[in-house]
Amino acid sequence: MENNHENGQAITLYEHIGGETTIRRLVDAFYDRVAVNEVIGPLFTGGFEEIKRKQFMFLTQFTGGPALFTMEFGHPMMRARHMRFPITPAAAEAWLSCMRGAMDEIGLEGEARSFLYERLTQVAHFMVNTAEGGEASQ
């Protein structure tokens, strides 16, 4: 994504898409979809409030906003934090489908959407730790 500049300073993706308000809307729309998704919904047994809070902090930081996740939990180390969950290629695709739907719902469009979705696709595929048959992978 091209760097936009405001008053001679680069604008982060976080600022470009609308900052906190947009990230909160994206997280809410995303978890509304996750909750009813047959593939990944069952992975979330403890409710969604805490995971939504963490996802908000992570996406804020991931898009160039304040390092909220790191300030509270240390380095994200997302793959290590998710190793206890069986994440298959189908689960990664279900996660991405929920994210696409959430982006659609909140009206996130254009180059910013493409850039963010591409980066999240890389993360989702990196998180896969289990083959479709259930065999864990490193």
N, C-alpha and C positions, 0 to 999 in steps of 0.2 A: 504494500500500500504506500502510496506517495506520502511524503511528509507534508502536511499542511502547516502553514505558519500563521501565527497571530501575533502581531506586534514584534515580528522578528524572532519569535520563539516557536519551536516545534510543538505541534498539538498532538497529544497522545491519542490512541484509539479510544481510550476511556473518555476523554474529553469530546472527541469527534462524535461519538454515538450518543452522548447525553449524560455521561457520568453515572452517579449513584442511582438516579431515577430509572434510567434505562436498564442498568444491571439488575436492580430489584425486580422490575417488570419481567425481564428475561428469566430470572431465576424462578419467579412465581409461575410463569407460563410453562416453563420447563418441567417443574415438579408436578404441576397439574397433569401433565402427560405421563410422566414417569409413574405416578400413582396408579394409573390404569393400564400401563403397559404390561402385557403378559410375560414378556421376557425378563425385564429388569425390575418391574414393580415389586416382585417377591423378595428381592435382595434387601429392601428397605423395611425391616421389621420393627424398627424403633421409632417410627413416626418421621415426620419431615422437618420439623422446626429447626432442630440443630443442624441437620445436613444442609438446609437452605441457608442458614447463617454462614456456614463454612463455605458453601459454594459462592455466596455473595462475596465473601472476603477473597476467595481465590480468584474469581473472575475480575474483581476490581483490580487486583494486583496483576493478573495475567494480561489485562488490556492496558496496563501502564498507569493505573491509578495508584493510590496509596497502598503500601505493602502491608495491608491489614492482616493477611493470613500469616505472613512471616513474623509480624510483631507478636501475634498470639501463640502460634504453634511452631515457629522455627521454619526452616527451609521446607517448601511444600513436599518434596520427595513423594509425588503422587503415586507412582507405581508401587513403591514400598508400602505406602499407607493403604493400598487397595489389594495387596497380595492375599489377604485372608478371605477375599471374596472371589468366587469363580467367575472370571470375566472371559467369556468366549468371544470369538469373532461375531457371532450373532448378537451378543449382548452389546458389543461396541457399536454395531450398526443400529440396534434399537435405541441406544443412547443418542446417537447422531440423529436418528429420525425424530426423537423427542425435541432435540435442540433445533432442528430445522423447523418443526412445527411451532416452537416457541418464538423463533425469529420471525416467522410468518405472522403470528398473532400480534406481536408488538410492532410490526412494520419495519423491522430492521432490514435495510435494502442496500443495494449498490456495492461499491468497492469495499466499504467497511465490513459489510456482512460477509462478502466473499473471503476477505482476508481473515476475519475471525473464524469463520467456519473451516477454512483450510487449516488453520492452526489447531483448532479443536479436533479435527479429523486426525491429525498427526498424534495428538495426545490420546485419543480414544483407541487408536490402533496400537500405540505403545503400551497401553494398559492391559491388553489381552495377555492372560496368564494361564489359560486353560483351553485345550482343544475342544472342538464340538462334542467329542465323545466323553469329555469329562477328565481327560488326563492333564494334570498340571504341567506347565512349562515354565522354564526359568527365562 
